[in-house]
């Protein structure tokens, strides 16, 4: 939410039209907060408590920030990154303009 005001003033329109939000992450060394094992236990308890919560209307589960992205990363590593037909076509067009073969042409 901290980046929304800045992003809204950008001159570039529809920078990432399929993005669902604009967020800022802060990474903290657990040792700075306290004993790492206690921190890990607290985070595990927090995750378990969030997962046990009743989801908001219209959602099928309660998650912490980043969990959907972690699931997608695992899926993409296994199944590849899905691309819209229009994106694939624009990559082929660009490849043709640059006289580069497509993946299918390379793999036979």
N, C-alpha and C positions, 0 to 999 in steps of 0.2 A: 504494500500500500504506500510505502514511502516514495516509490518511484512514479506513481501515477501522476502527480502534478508536473513532474519534469517531462514525462513521456507525452502528456497531453499538449505540451508546448512545442513538441517536435515539428519541424517543417516536413518531415517525411510522413506521408499518409499511408495507413495500412501496412506498417512496417512488417508485422507478423499477423496477418489476418486470422489465422487459426489459433493464435495464443488465447488462453482463457484468462490470463491475468498478468500483471507485472509486479514482481516481488523482489525484495532484497533479502539475501541470506547473511547471517552473521555466524561465523565459525569460532567456537571457543574451545580452548584446550581444557579438557576436564580436570587436569591437574591444578589449574588455576582456581577452580571452584572448590576443590577438596580432594579427598581420597578417591582415586579413579574407580576402585571397586564399588564404593558407596554410590558414586555418581551413576555408574552403569546399572546398579540395582534400582536406583530412583527412576532412571529413564525407562527401564524395563517395566517397573510398576506403573508409570505414567502411561506407557503404550498399552499395557494390559487393561488399565482403567478406561482409556479412551475407546478401545475395541469393545469393551463391555457396555458402553453407553448405547442408549436407544438412538438410532440414526434420526437425523432431521427429516421432516416429511419430504418425500420424493427421492431420498437416498436409501441405498440398501445396506450401508454400513458406515461406521464412524472410523475415520482415519486421521493420522497425524500428517502434517505437511511433509511432502516428499514421498509418501508411501505409494501413491499412484504412479509417480515418475519412476520409482524403483521397480515396480511391477512391470511397467512398460519397457524399461531397460532390459530386464530379464527376458521378456517376450521378444523384443527386437533382436537380442543376441541369438535367440533360438530360431526365430522365424523370419528375421529380416525386418527392415523398416518399411512399413507400408507407404506407398506413394500414390497420390491421386493421379488419375489418367492424364489430366491436364499438365501436371508436373512432369510426368514421364515424357509426354509429347514435347514439352518445351525443352527438355534436356536433349531429346533426339534432334530437334530443330537446331539447337545450338551446336551439337556435335556435327551435324551436317554442314553448318556454316564454317566450322573450324576444320572440316575434313577429318573428323575423328570417328572411328568405328564404334558402334554400339556394343554392349556386352554380348548380345546374341551373336553378333558378327565375330567377336573375339573367341567365343566358346564353341562356335560351329554349330 
